[in-house]
Amino acid sequence: MAVVPLKEIVDRALADRYGVPAINIVNDLTLEAVLAAAVEQRSPMIVQTSVKTVRSVGADVLMAMWRGMTAGIEVPVALHLDHCPDRSVITDCLAKGWNSVLFDASALPVEENQRQTIEVVREAHAVGAHVEGEIESITGVEDDHGSDEESKRQTLEVSLTFIEATGVDVFAPSIGNAHGIYSSAPELDGQRVTDLVEAAGIPIALHGGSGMTDAQFQDLIARGCAKVNISTALKIQYMKANLEYLRDAEARDAWDPPSLFSHVRHTVIDLVTGLTDRFGSTGKAW
């Protein structure tokens, strides 16, 4: 199936009420492992890059990796730029081939956010790409973006006006979710998801998925969270797998980088295959 528009992936997920993992990768190894897990599970997959990753790896290198690793892939996949407030980065990524972006202007007044989001949607749609929008900051700092202070939630009417005026393809509301690690299970406003989907018919992006319970995932996906973001969980698994292997290598005085890479790769694959099962996307490739 290969690379497809984000909207095709999330619209199908919304209609059939399953969630598609949207995984933030950090390098070539994690990208390859996430794609391998998608193929193994016959699951659609959204691969995400943060602005920090784009800047550290380089947009050209990331795109070359993406094109090389998705050539001939047999499941539907999309490449998404996560939480980007910088219009120039959005323009650059769209020009290079990203087919989805989250324009995060949540720090701006809603009116200015809406004005600029209209422009981003026009720019993205002109090249066949799609746009996720948000008007409230998701609590927590991720890849140097965000704030630990919870932002004010807008009314349903304000959210619906934003969705209609901008033409965004996916909407990311604040429902008590947060980036990073939860100290306890979050109290989530599932009714807000239901209200948005019933009124606007738009797929919802669930941010701050790392650490939510299975029951919370199932409830929110059933309400219309078709795109489920996972970033922190992958970073933790990736770094712990490296640490575990290197400690053992030190104890054995055995230093073999390919074995390290293989160990970490399988750890990431295990994480992602578990997520497709939890979110109901296993076997949903077309």
Secondary structure, DSSP 8 states (H G I E B T S, - for coil): --B--HHHHHHHHHHHT--EEEEE--SHHHHHHHHHHHHHHT--EEEEE-HHHHHHH-HHHHHHHHHHHHTT-SS-EEEEEEEE--HHHHHHHHHHT--EEEE--TTS-HHHHHHHHHHHHHHHHHTT-EEEE-SS--BEEETTEEESS------HHHHHHHHHHH--SEE---SS-BSS--SS-----HHHHHHHHHHH---EEE---TT--HHHHHHHHHHTEEEEEE-HHHHHHHHHHHHHHHHHHHHHT---HHHHHHHHHHHHHHHHHHHHHHHT-TT---
